[in-house]
Amino acid sequence: MKLDVDKARHIFEEKIARPINLSVEQAAFGIFRIANAQISDLIHKITVEQGLDPRDFVLHAFGGSCPMIASSFARELNVKRIIVPYAASVNCAFGLATADIVHEYAHIETLSVPTTAEIINNLYEPMLEQATSALSQAGFTSNRMQFKWSVGFRYALQVHEIITPIRGETPLNEQSMNKLVVDFEQLYESKYGKGSAYRDAGIEMTQFRLTASGLIDRPDLLPRPIKDSDAGPARIGRRKIYVDNHPDLIESDVYDFELLEVGNELDGPAVIHTPITTIVIQDGQNARMDEYQNIIIEEAKS
């Protein structure tokens, strides 16, 4: 279907902009800001409300549209670095095609601590047999299989569990069993605060999990040599774009992704057109192409 831009603009003006006494651009800016606020709120829920500080993380912007808006909502979260992968719009498909085959198994039973390692090993034995059989039937040899054990812990009379990975030797022995309990208490305090662990209340193990993976061979991604930082040769023109904290459209540089070279740097406000997405760099941000042709966006150093 061919998009009639003038007709779409007229409908937008009649249905949205004019009833609220705004120009088409002002109404579009408002919608854009609302969308960014909603995205920021959702990320806030899975970070700040879970005790995580977004400033400690990198924002991975993939998909067809996220690279266009990520530079705006990242600021709402105080994220300092954004990575737009080379294959942004097919990032999920690439991940699926190169992901390991994973089977999850669980045994539900409540055991009090201390419990012998032998009892727990006996619980895992049938799960390991089942997992090994399934991966073998899928064509994986023993050297391409990986098994990770984890145990659900809670303090007696509590409801919420902490899933604790077994980092020690498996099958369990006395040393790895003791380490497991210590790891649980450290995870508990990292979630609920220092000093919240209270072993004298009694500790219970409530579930025993096995994650069995068939390891897939992944392609080797080879870095390219870094060249000059000047992105000038990739500039293909200028046009007006929306820029945060500006009431009107701002004339900005436009770059062709396929003309950029590894090591090239550019300052916002700017747009990078790629065959699969559009990348927007806001005023006060800069971008560079790394050795894997990812675009790295950061706040400019003052």
N, C-alpha and C positions, 0 to 999 in steps of 0.2 A: 504494500500500500504506500503510495506517494504521500508524503507529508506536505500539506498546504500550510506553510508557516504563517502567512498573512491571515488565513481563516482561523488557525489555532489562536493567534494573538487576539483576534477580534472576539472570539468566544471567551477567552480568559478575561479580557477587559470588561465584557458585558456581564459575565457571571460572577466574577470575583473582585476585580480591581475597582470598578466604578461604584458598586454598592457600598464599599467601605471608604470611598473618597480617596483612593490612592492611584498613582500611576501604575501601569503594568509592571514596570521595573520594581517599584517600591513593594507591590504586592508579592512579586516573585521573591524579593529579598526576604520578606517576612516569612514566607513558606519555607525558604531555605534555612532560615535561622531556627524555625520551629523543628524542622527535621533534624538539624544538628543537635539541638537541645535534647530531643528524644533519644538520639543515639548516645549522647554523653551520659544521659541518665541511666540507660541500660548498662553501659560499661561501668558506671559508678556502682551499680548494684552488685556486679560480679567482682569488683575490686575493692573499693573503699569499704563497702558494707560487709565484705568478707575479711577485713583486716589487711588488705593489700594496698600499697601506695602506687598509683599509676605512674608516678615519676620514676619508679624503679624499673619500669618496663619499656620495651620498644613496641610501637604500634605497627603491626604487620597489615598493610592495606592491600587486599587483593579483591578479585572480582572485576566486573566491568565498570562499576560506578564508584566503588569506595575510593580509588585514587583521586577522584575528582573532589571529594568532600572531606577526606581524612585530614588534610592540613588545617581545616577549620575546627572540627570537633576535637582534634588532638590538643589544641590550645585550651579548650574548655577543661580538659583533664590534666593540663600541665605536663603532658607527655613531651619529652625533649627530642625524640627521634622517631621518624617514620620510615619504614622500608616498603617500597613498592617493588615487588618481584618482577623479574624480566618477563615471565609468563603470567602476569597478574590475572587475566580473565580466565585462564585454564588452570589456575593454581590448585584448585580443589581436585580437578580431574587428574592432574599430574600426581598429586598426593595419593589419590586412590589407586592409580596404576602402579605406584611404587611402594605402597604400604604393605607391611607384613600381614600374613594371615594370622588372625588371633582368635583363640577359643577361650572362653571364660567358664570356670567351674567353681562351684561353691558347696560346702558342707555346713549345715546349720546345726550347731550343738553348743550348749553352754557348759564351759569347764571353768573351774576356779583355779586361780594362780596361788601356789605353784602347782604345775602339772608336769609330768615327766615328758621328755622329748620323745620317748618311744610311743606314747599315746597319740601325740600329734602326728608323728610320722605315719602311724597306721591309718590315720584319717586321710592323709594325702595319697597313700599308695594306690587306692582304686582310681582316684582322679588322675594320677600320673599315667596309669595304664590306659585309661580311656583317651586321654589327650595324645599320648604317643601313638595309639592306634589310628586316631583321626588324622593326625599330621602325616603319618606314614601313607595312609590311603590317598592323601592329597599330593603325594609325591615328594615329601621332604625326607631327607636322610637325617640320621641322628645328629650329625654335625651342623645341620641347619635348623635345629630345634632349640628353643629357649624356654625355660620354665621359671616363672617368678611366683613366689609364695607371699601371701599377705594374710594377716589375721585381724579380725574385728575385736577391739577391746572396749571395755567400759568399766567404770568404777561401780561397785555393787550398789544396787537400787537406783542407778541412773538409767536413762532411756537412750541417750545419744551415744553412738559408737565412734571410735576413731579407727579407721582402717590403717594398719601399720605394716609396711613392707618388711619382709624378713631380709635383712642385709647381711646376716651372718651365713655361715655354712649351712647347706641343705643336702640331705636330710639333717634335721636339727640334732645338735648335741647339747650338752649342758651349757657350754660357753655361748653358743648362738642363741639358746633359749633365754639366758639371762640378758643378753644384749637386746633381744626383742622387747622384753618388758621395759628396759630402760628407754628404748626408742619410743615406745608408746607414751611414756610419761613426758618425754621431751616434746613430742608432737602435741600432747594435751596442753602443756604449758604454752606452747607457741600459739595455740588457738585461743585459749581461755585466760592467759596471763600467767606471769611468773608467780610461783607459789601456789597455783591452783591444784596441782597434782597432790593427791593425798592417799598414799599407798595403804595406810592403816584402815581405810574404808573398805578395803578388799577389792581385788581386781578380777574381772571375769573375761574370758574369751567366748565370743558369741558366734563367730562364723570363721570359716577357714576357706580362703580363696586361692585358686590357682589360675594364673594367666599363662597360657601355652601359645607360643608364637612360632610360626614357620617363617624363617627369615628369607626375604626376597632380595635378589641381587639388584642393586641400584646403579643407575648410570653414573659414570664419573663426570662431574662438572668441573671443567678445567678453567682456571682463571686466565683472563686475558691481560696482556701487559698494559701498565698504566702509561697514558700519554699526556699531552699538554692539558692544562686546566682550562684553557680558553674555549668556551662553548660558542663563540661568535660564528664559526662556520656553519653551525646547526640552526642559527636563527633564520626563520623564514618570513618574518614580518611582525606586525604589531596589530593588536585589536583591543577593544574595550572588554573588560571582564569584571565580574563582581569581586570585590576585595573586602575582607573583614574591616569593620570600623570606618568604612567610607560610605557616605550617603549616595554616591553616584558611581557609575561604571568608570573604571580607571584604565587608561591606555597602558597596555602591557606587552612585553615581548612574547613571541610564540616560537617554539622550537620543534624541530622534527626529530623524534626519538631515533630514527634510523640514521640520522646524520651525526648524532652524538657519539663521542668516543670515550673509552674508559679513562677516567680521571678528569673529564670535563666538569666544570662547576658553573653554576649560574645563580643569580639572585632574584628573589621575588619582588614584586608580583610577576608571575610568568606562568605560561601554559606549555606543557610538553604534549604534543600529539603523538600517539603510538598507534600501530595498526589495530590494537585490541582494547585500548582504553584512553582516557584523557587524564593527565596528571596536572593538578593545580598547585602552585607554590605561592603562598600568601606573602604579603608585604612583611618584611622583617624575618623571612626565612630564606635559607639557601639550599640548593640541591646539588648533588654530584652523582655521577655514574661510577659505581664500584667495579671491581675487576670481574664480576659475574653479570654485569649489565643491569644490576638492580639500581633503582633510583633511591638515594638516601636523602631524606629531607630533615633538616635541623633548624632550630632557632638560631638566627645569626648572632654571633658573639658581639656583645656591646663593647 
